[in-house]
Amino acid sequence: MNKTATVRARLAPDLKDRVEDIFRQLGLTTTQAITIFYKQVEQRNGLPFNLVLPNATTRQTFDDTDAGRDLIACENADDMCKKLGI
């Protein structure tokens, strides 16, 4: 297939650098990664991941956590399971 179309996007430079490093570790060029993303969108007829807005409870939890409210500290995994009742 003739590859002549161009995609342009503006990104924060630090995000671009971090993600391109991940692509390199995976053995992918940026073009290959974008092509994979496009092919997945085409196959799924939508984004290849869930994209949803948080509900009111989740938004409140984010706000509380960011403010340091209602946090429970655990010593280790066993302590966490005990506090969760599992």
Backbone as XML, in Angstrom:
<?xml version="1.0"?>
<chain id="A" units="angstrom">
  <residue number="1" name="MET">
    <atom name="N" x="0.849" y="-1.178" z="0.000"/>
    <atom name="CA" x="0.000" y="0.000" z="0.000"/>
    <atom name="C" x="0.893" y="1.239" z="0.000"/>
  </residue>
  <residue number="2" name="ASN">
    <atom name="N" x="0.544" y="2.222" z="-0.802"/>
    <atom name="CA" x="1.281" y="3.466" z="-0.908"/>
    <atom name="C" x="1.040" y="4.318" z="0.329"/>
  </residue>
  <residue number="3" name="LYS">
    <atom name="N" x="2.113" y="4.640" z="1.045"/>
    <atom name="CA" x="1.984" y="5.416" z="2.281"/>
    <atom name="C" x="2.412" y="6.852" z="2.020"/>
  </residue>
  <residue number="4" name="THR">
    <atom name="N" x="1.428" y="7.713" z="1.732"/>
    <atom name="CA" x="1.752" y="9.106" z="1.443"/>
    <atom name="C" x="0.993" y="10.092" z="2.318"/>
  </residue>
  <residue number="5" name="ALA">
    <atom name="N" x="0.016" y="9.622" z="3.103"/>
    <atom name="CA" x="-0.744" y="10.525" z="3.970"/>
    <atom name="C" x="0.099" y="10.894" z="5.193"/>
  </residue>
  <residue number="6" name="THR">
    <atom name="N" x="-0.131" y="12.083" z="5.714"/>
    <atom name="CA" x="0.617" y="12.572" z="6.864"/>
    <atom name="C" x="-0.341" y="12.915" z="7.993"/>
  </residue>
  <residue number="7" name="VAL">
    <atom name="N" x="0.067" y="12.591" z="9.220"/>
    <atom name="CA" x="-0.677" y="12.963" z="10.417"/>
    <atom name="C" x="0.219" y="13.907" z="11.208"/>
  </residue>
  <residue number="8" name="ARG">
    <atom name="N" x="-0.337" y="15.043" z="11.627"/>
    <atom name="CA" x="0.434" y="16.000" z="12.418"/>
    <atom name="C" x="-0.289" y="16.256" z="13.723"/>
  </residue>
  <residue number="9" name="ALA">
    <atom name="N" x="0.462" y="16.315" z="14.803"/>
    <atom name="CA" x="-0.123" y="16.602" z="16.116"/>
    <atom name="C" x="0.899" y="17.353" z="16.961"/>
  </residue>
  <residue number="10" name="ARG">
    <atom name="N" x="0.403" y="18.236" z="17.790"/>
    <atom name="CA" x="1.275" y="18.958" z="18.723"/>
    <atom name="C" x="1.145" y="18.281" z="20.088"/>
  </residue>
  <residue number="11" name="LEU">
    <atom name="N" x="2.303" y="17.969" z="20.684"/>
    <atom name="CA" x="2.350" y="17.294" z="21.978"/>
    <atom name="C" x="3.325" y="18.020" z="22.883"/>
  </residue>
  <residue number="12" name="ALA">
    <atom name="N" x="3.148" y="17.802" z="24.175"/>
    <atom name="CA" x="4.146" y="18.300" z="25.120"/>
    <atom name="C" x="5.446" y="17.539" z="24.853"/>
  </residue>
  <residue number="13" name="PRO">
    <atom name="N" x="6.581" y="18.240" z="24.736"/>
    <atom name="CA" x="7.840" y="17.574" z="24.396"/>
    <atom name="C" x="8.223" y="16.447" z="25.353"/>
  </residue>
  <residue number="14" name="ASP">
    <atom name="N" x="7.984" y="16.624" z="26.650"/>
    <atom name="CA" x="8.362" y="15.579" z="27.601"/>
    <atom name="C" x="7.492" y="14.331" z="27.422"/>
  </residue>
  <residue number="15" name="LEU">
    <atom name="N" x="6.216" y="14.497" z="27.124"/>
    <atom name="CA" x="5.344" y="13.357" z="26.858"/>
    <atom name="C" x="5.824" y="12.634" z="25.603"/>
  </residue>
  <residue number="16" name="LYS">
    <atom name="N" x="6.108" y="13.377" z="24.566"/>
    <atom name="CA" x="6.595" y="12.792" z="23.304"/>
    <atom name="C" x="7.857" y="11.977" z="23.549"/>
  </residue>
  <residue number="17" name="ASP">
    <atom name="N" x="8.807" y="12.538" z="24.279"/>
    <atom name="CA" x="10.069" y="11.847" z="24.541"/>
    <atom name="C" x="9.853" y="10.567" z="25.342"/>
  </residue>
  <residue number="18" name="ARG">
    <atom name="N" x="9.027" y="10.628" z="26.382"/>
    <atom name="CA" x="8.783" y="9.440" z="27.216"/>
    <atom name="C" x="8.118" y="8.327" z="26.415"/>
  </residue>
  <residue number="19" name="VAL">
    <atom name="N" x="7.119" y="8.704" z="25.607"/>
    <atom name="CA" x="6.396" y="7.697" z="24.831"/>
    <atom name="C" x="7.276" y="7.129" z="23.722"/>
  </residue>
  <residue number="20" name="GLU">
    <atom name="N" x="8.059" y="7.966" z="23.060"/>
    <atom name="CA" x="8.942" y="7.456" z="22.017"/>
    <atom name="C" x="10.009" y="6.522" z="22.593"/>
  </residue>
  <residue number="21" name="ASP">
    <atom name="N" x="10.424" y="6.754" z="23.836"/>
    <atom name="CA" x="11.345" y="5.833" z="24.493"/>
    <atom name="C" x="10.671" y="4.470" z="24.692"/>
  </residue>
  <residue number="22" name="ILE">
    <atom name="N" x="9.406" y="4.475" z="25.073"/>
    <atom name="CA" x="8.649" y="3.222" z="25.221"/>
    <atom name="C" x="8.538" y="2.526" z="23.870"/>
  </residue>
  <residue number="23" name="PHE">
    <atom name="N" x="8.233" y="3.275" z="22.824"/>
    <atom name="CA" x="8.162" y="2.683" z="21.481"/>
    <atom name="C" x="9.493" y="2.011" z="21.131"/>
  </residue>
  <residue number="24" name="ARG">
    <atom name="N" x="10.610" y="2.702" z="21.406"/>
    <atom name="CA" x="11.932" y="2.132" z="21.104"/>
    <atom name="C" x="12.143" y="0.827" z="21.865"/>
  </residue>
  <residue number="25" name="GLN">
    <atom name="N" x="11.751" y="0.801" z="23.138"/>
    <atom name="CA" x="11.897" y="-0.421" z="23.930"/>
    <atom name="C" x="11.064" y="-1.563" z="23.354"/>
  </residue>
  <residue number="26" name="LEU">
    <atom name="N" x="9.945" y="-1.212" z="22.738"/>
    <atom name="CA" x="9.078" y="-2.214" z="22.102"/>
    <atom name="C" x="9.542" y="-2.562" z="20.681"/>
  </residue>
  <residue number="27" name="GLY">
    <atom name="N" x="10.564" y="-1.869" z="20.203"/>
    <atom name="CA" x="11.060" y="-2.120" z="18.856"/>
    <atom name="C" x="10.202" y="-1.494" z="17.773"/>
  </residue>
  <residue number="28" name="LEU">
    <atom name="N" x="9.477" y="-0.425" z="18.122"/>
    <atom name="CA" x="8.579" y="0.241" z="17.178"/>
    <atom name="C" x="9.052" y="1.651" z="16.880"/>
  </residue>
  <residue number="29" name="THR">
    <atom name="N" x="8.816" y="2.080" z="15.660"/>
    <atom name="CA" x="8.966" y="3.498" z="15.346"/>
    <atom name="C" x="7.655" y="4.186" z="15.713"/>
  </residue>
  <residue number="30" name="THR">
    <atom name="N" x="7.688" y="5.492" z="15.782"/>
    <atom name="CA" x="6.456" y="6.233" z="16.052"/>
    <atom name="C" x="5.435" y="5.974" z="14.949"/>
  </residue>
  <residue number="31" name="THR">
    <atom name="N" x="5.882" y="5.922" z="13.715"/>
    <atom name="CA" x="4.978" y="5.646" z="12.594"/>
    <atom name="C" x="4.318" y="4.281" z="12.754"/>
  </residue>
  <residue number="32" name="GLN">
    <atom name="N" x="5.091" y="3.276" z="13.130"/>
    <atom name="CA" x="4.519" y="1.939" z="13.330"/>
    <atom name="C" x="3.488" y="1.942" z="14.463"/>
  </residue>
  <residue number="33" name="ALA">
    <atom name="N" x="3.805" y="2.627" z="15.551"/>
    <atom name="CA" x="2.873" y="2.675" z="16.683"/>
    <atom name="C" x="1.576" y="3.380" z="16.296"/>
  </residue>
  <residue number="34" name="ILE">
    <atom name="N" x="1.678" y="4.471" z="15.565"/>
    <atom name="CA" x="0.482" y="5.186" z="15.122"/>
    <atom name="C" x="-0.322" y="4.316" z="14.163"/>
  </residue>
  <residue number="35" name="THR">
    <atom name="N" x="0.359" y="3.586" z="13.284"/>
    <atom name="CA" x="-0.331" y="2.689" z="12.359"/>
    <atom name="C" x="-1.082" y="1.599" z="13.125"/>
  </residue>
  <residue number="36" name="ILE">
    <atom name="N" x="-0.449" y="1.031" z="14.143"/>
    <atom name="CA" x="-1.125" y="0.029" z="14.980"/>
    <atom name="C" x="-2.374" y="0.629" z="15.604"/>
  </residue>
  <residue number="37" name="PHE">
    <atom name="N" x="-2.255" y="1.839" z="16.160"/>
    <atom name="CA" x="-3.400" y="2.505" z="16.769"/>
    <atom name="C" x="-4.514" y="2.693" z="15.747"/>
  </residue>
  <residue number="38" name="TYR">
    <atom name="N" x="-4.200" y="3.186" z="14.564"/>
    <atom name="CA" x="-5.206" y="3.398" z="13.524"/>
    <atom name="C" x="-5.876" y="2.086" z="13.122"/>
  </residue>
  <residue number="39" name="LYS">
    <atom name="N" x="-5.076" y="1.020" z="12.982"/>
    <atom name="CA" x="-5.644" y="-0.278" z="12.597"/>
    <atom name="C" x="-6.599" y="-0.802" z="13.675"/>
  </residue>
  <residue number="40" name="GLN">
    <atom name="N" x="-6.255" y="-0.595" z="14.942"/>
    <atom name="CA" x="-7.131" y="-1.024" z="16.029"/>
    <atom name="C" x="-8.430" y="-0.222" z="16.035"/>
  </residue>
  <residue number="41" name="VAL">
    <atom name="N" x="-8.345" y="1.074" z="15.793"/>
    <atom name="CA" x="-9.551" y="1.908" z="15.698"/>
    <atom name="C" x="-10.434" y="1.401" z="14.564"/>
  </residue>
  <residue number="42" name="GLU">
    <atom name="N" x="-9.819" y="1.090" z="13.437"/>
    <atom name="CA" x="-10.572" y="0.584" z="12.291"/>
    <atom name="C" x="-11.235" y="-0.759" z="12.624"/>
  </residue>
  <residue number="43" name="GLN">
    <atom name="N" x="-10.486" y="-1.685" z="13.213"/>
    <atom name="CA" x="-11.032" y="-3.013" z="13.534"/>
    <atom name="C" x="-12.164" y="-2.947" z="14.543"/>
  </residue>
  <residue number="44" name="ARG">
    <atom name="N" x="-12.029" y="-2.073" z="15.534"/>
    <atom name="CA" x="-13.022" y="-1.984" z="16.605"/>
    <atom name="C" x="-14.144" y="-0.988" z="16.302"/>
  </residue>
  <residue number="45" name="ASN">
    <atom name="N" x="-13.941" y="-0.230" z="15.240"/>
    <atom name="CA" x="-14.886" y="0.832" z="14.898"/>
    <atom name="C" x="-15.033" y="1.813" z="16.066"/>
  </residue>
  <residue number="46" name="GLY">
    <atom name="N" x="-13.926" y="2.095" z="16.698"/>
    <atom name="CA" x="-13.883" y="2.993" z="17.849"/>
    <atom name="C" x="-12.510" y="2.913" z="18.493"/>
  </residue>
  <residue number="47" name="LEU">
    <atom name="N" x="-12.343" y="3.600" z="19.593"/>
    <atom name="CA" x="-11.055" y="3.590" z="20.277"/>
    <atom name="C" x="-10.764" y="2.205" z="20.851"/>
  </residue>
  <residue number="48" name="PRO">
    <atom name="N" x="-9.495" y="1.804" z="20.884"/>
    <atom name="CA" x="-9.154" y="0.468" z="21.383"/>
    <atom name="C" x="-9.042" y="0.399" z="22.907"/>
  </residue>
  <residue number="49" name="PHE">
    <atom name="N" x="-9.718" y="1.283" z="23.586"/>
    <atom name="CA" x="-9.766" y="1.282" z="25.045"/>
    <atom name="C" x="-11.015" y="2.040" z="25.459"/>
  </residue>
  <residue number="50" name="ASN">
    <atom name="N" x="-11.466" y="1.790" z="26.688"/>
    <atom name="CA" x="-12.651" y="2.484" z="27.177"/>
    <atom name="C" x="-12.299" y="3.927" z="27.508"/>
  </residue>
  <residue number="51" name="LEU">
    <atom name="N" x="-13.142" y="4.819" z="27.100"/>
    <atom name="CA" x="-12.964" y="6.233" z="27.378"/>
    <atom name="C" x="-14.273" y="6.728" z="27.959"/>
  </residue>
  <residue number="52" name="VAL">
    <atom name="N" x="-14.287" y="6.949" z="29.272"/>
    <atom name="CA" x="-15.523" y="7.328" z="29.937"/>
    <atom name="C" x="-15.261" y="8.489" z="30.896"/>
  </residue>
  <residue number="53" name="LEU">
    <atom name="N" x="-16.295" y="9.230" z="31.179"/>
    <atom name="CA" x="-16.225" y="10.289" z="32.171"/>
    <atom name="C" x="-16.530" y="9.686" z="33.532"/>
  </residue>
  <residue number="54" name="PRO">
    <atom name="N" x="-15.803" y="10.099" z="34.565"/>
    <atom name="CA" x="-16.093" y="9.551" z="35.893"/>
    <atom name="C" x="-17.460" y="10.016" z="36.388"/>
  </residue>
  <residue number="55" name="ASN">
    <atom name="N" x="-18.123" y="9.124" z="37.142"/>
    <atom name="CA" x="-19.417" y="9.502" z="37.715"/>
    <atom name="C" x="-19.182" y="10.380" z="38.953"/>
  </residue>
  <residue number="56" name="ALA">
    <atom name="N" x="-20.243" y="10.839" z="39.565"/>
    <atom name="CA" x="-20.141" y="11.774" z="40.692"/>
    <atom name="C" x="-19.365" y="11.163" z="41.861"/>
  </residue>
  <residue number="57" name="THR">
    <atom name="N" x="-19.594" y="9.887" z="42.143"/>
    <atom name="CA" x="-18.900" y="9.232" z="43.253"/>
    <atom name="C" x="-17.401" y="9.162" z="42.983"/>
  </residue>
  <residue number="58" name="THR">
    <atom name="N" x="-17.037" y="8.810" z="41.766"/>
    <atom name="CA" x="-15.619" y="8.728" z="41.412"/>
    <atom name="C" x="-14.973" y="10.103" z="41.460"/>
  </residue>
  <residue number="59" name="ARG">
    <atom name="N" x="-15.664" y="11.130" z="40.952"/>
    <atom name="CA" x="-15.123" y="12.496" z="41.006"/>
    <atom name="C" x="-14.906" y="12.925" z="42.452"/>
  </residue>
  <residue number="60" name="GLN">
    <atom name="N" x="-15.864" y="12.607" z="43.336"/>
    <atom name="CA" x="-15.730" y="12.973" z="44.745"/>
    <atom name="C" x="-14.557" y="12.238" z="45.383"/>
  </residue>
  <residue number="61" name="THR">
    <atom name="N" x="-14.385" y="10.976" z="45.018"/>
    <atom name="CA" x="-13.258" y="10.193" z="45.537"/>
    <atom name="C" x="-11.937" y="10.795" z="45.086"/>
  </residue>
  <residue number="62" name="PHE">
    <atom name="N" x="-11.843" y="11.190" z="43.812"/>
    <atom name="CA" x="-10.631" y="11.849" z="43.322"/>
    <atom name="C" x="-10.364" y="13.125" z="44.115"/>
  </residue>
  <residue number="63" name="ASP">
    <atom name="N" x="-11.403" y="13.942" z="44.307"/>
    <atom name="CA" x="-11.246" y="15.193" z="45.050"/>
    <atom name="C" x="-10.789" y="14.927" z="46.480"/>
  </residue>
  <residue number="64" name="ASP">
    <atom name="N" x="-11.415" y="13.942" z="47.137"/>
    <atom name="CA" x="-11.049" y="13.607" z="48.519"/>
    <atom name="C" x="-9.604" y="13.109" z="48.599"/>
  </residue>
  <residue number="65" name="THR">
    <atom name="N" x="-9.237" y="12.245" z="47.684"/>
    <atom name="CA" x="-7.880" y="11.705" z="47.679"/>
    <atom name="C" x="-6.865" y="12.819" z="47.439"/>
  </residue>
  <residue number="66" name="ASP">
    <atom name="N" x="-7.145" y="13.684" z="46.472"/>
    <atom name="CA" x="-6.229" y="14.795" z="46.194"/>
    <atom name="C" x="-6.069" y="15.704" z="47.401"/>
  </residue>
  <residue number="67" name="ALA">
    <atom name="N" x="-7.136" y="15.829" z="48.196"/>
    <atom name="CA" x="-7.103" y="16.678" z="49.389"/>
    <atom name="C" x="-6.567" y="15.930" z="50.608"/>
  </residue>
  <residue number="68" name="GLY">
    <atom name="N" x="-6.266" y="14.637" z="50.460"/>
    <atom name="CA" x="-5.740" y="13.858" z="51.576"/>
    <atom name="C" x="-6.796" y="13.394" z="52.555"/>
  </residue>
  <residue number="69" name="ARG">
    <atom name="N" x="-8.063" y="13.389" z="52.135"/>
    <atom name="CA" x="-9.157" y="12.968" z="53.023"/>
    <atom name="C" x="-9.489" y="11.493" z="52.808"/>
  </residue>
  <residue number="70" name="ASP">
    <atom name="N" x="-9.903" y="10.837" z="53.909"/>
    <atom name="CA" x="-10.407" y="9.455" z="53.865"/>
    <atom name="C" x="-9.401" y="8.461" z="53.290"/>
  </residue>
  <residue number="71" name="LEU">
    <atom name="N" x="-8.124" y="8.681" z="53.579"/>
    <atom name="CA" x="-7.099" y="7.758" z="53.123"/>
    <atom name="C" x="-6.841" y="6.698" z="54.186"/>
  </residue>
  <residue number="72" name="ILE">
    <atom name="N" x="-6.577" y="5.488" z="53.777"/>
    <atom name="CA" x="-6.266" y="4.406" z="54.701"/>
    <atom name="C" x="-4.888" y="3.882" z="54.334"/>
  </residue>
  <residue number="73" name="ALA">
    <atom name="N" x="-3.957" y="3.957" z="55.271"/>
    <atom name="CA" x="-2.598" y="3.476" z="55.033"/>
    <atom name="C" x="-2.491" y="2.020" z="55.461"/>
  </residue>
  <residue number="74" name="CYS">
    <atom name="N" x="-1.763" y="1.251" z="54.688"/>
    <atom name="CA" x="-1.562" y="-0.163" z="54.993"/>
    <atom name="C" x="-0.066" y="-0.436" z="55.127"/>
  </residue>
  <residue number="75" name="GLU">
    <atom name="N" x="0.276" y="-1.295" z="56.069"/>
    <atom name="CA" x="1.678" y="-1.651" z="56.300"/>
    <atom name="C" x="2.222" y="-2.552" z="55.193"/>
  </residue>
  <residue number="76" name="ASN">
    <atom name="N" x="1.351" y="-3.453" z="54.712"/>
    <atom name="CA" x="1.767" y="-4.413" z="53.701"/>
    <atom name="C" x="0.512" y="-5.042" z="53.092"/>
  </residue>
  <residue number="77" name="ALA">
    <atom name="N" x="0.700" y="-6.016" z="52.222"/>
    <atom name="CA" x="-0.440" y="-6.641" z="51.541"/>
    <atom name="C" x="-1.365" y="-7.343" z="52.526"/>
  </residue>
  <residue number="78" name="ASP">
    <atom name="N" x="-0.782" y="-8.019" z="53.522"/>
    <atom name="CA" x="-1.619" y="-8.695" z="54.526"/>
    <atom name="C" x="-2.471" y="-7.709" z="55.295"/>
  </residue>
  <residue number="79" name="ASP">
    <atom name="N" x="-1.875" y="-6.578" z="55.666"/>
    <atom name="CA" x="-2.620" y="-5.535" z="56.382"/>
    <atom name="C" x="-3.739" y="-4.995" z="55.512"/>
  </residue>
  <residue number="80" name="MET">
    <atom name="N" x="-3.462" y="-4.807" z="54.215"/>
    <atom name="CA" x="-4.486" y="-4.310" z="53.297"/>
    <atom name="C" x="-5.656" y="-5.306" z="53.217"/>
  </residue>
  <residue number="81" name="CYS">
    <atom name="N" x="-5.329" y="-6.589" z="53.058"/>
    <atom name="CA" x="-6.399" y="-7.608" z="52.977"/>
    <atom name="C" x="-7.226" y="-7.627" z="54.256"/>
  </residue>
  <residue number="82" name="LYS">
    <atom name="N" x="-6.564" y="-7.502" z="55.397"/>
    <atom name="CA" x="-7.280" y="-7.478" z="56.681"/>
    <atom name="C" x="-8.225" y="-6.285" z="56.746"/>
  </residue>
  <residue number="83" name="LYS">
    <atom name="N" x="-7.751" y="-5.125" z="56.343"/>
    <atom name="CA" x="-8.584" y="-3.913" z="56.379"/>
    <atom name="C" x="-9.727" y="-3.988" z="55.381"/>
  </residue>
  <residue number="84" name="LEU">
    <atom name="N" x="-9.512" y="-4.720" z="54.284"/>
    <atom name="CA" x="-10.582" y="-4.904" z="53.296"/>
    <atom name="C" x="-11.521" y="-6.037" z="53.657"/>
  </residue>
  <residue number="85" name="GLY">
    <atom name="N" x="-11.131" y="-6.823" z="54.656"/>
    <atom name="CA" x="-11.970" y="-7.943" z="55.069"/>
    <atom name="C" x="-11.895" y="-9.125" z="54.130"/>
  </residue>
  <residue number="86" name="ILE">
    <atom name="N" x="-10.756" y="-9.292" z="53.491"/>
    <atom name="CA" x="-10.604" y="-10.436" z="52.567"/>
    <atom name="C" x="-9.436" y="-11.307" z="52.989"/>
  </residue>
</chain>
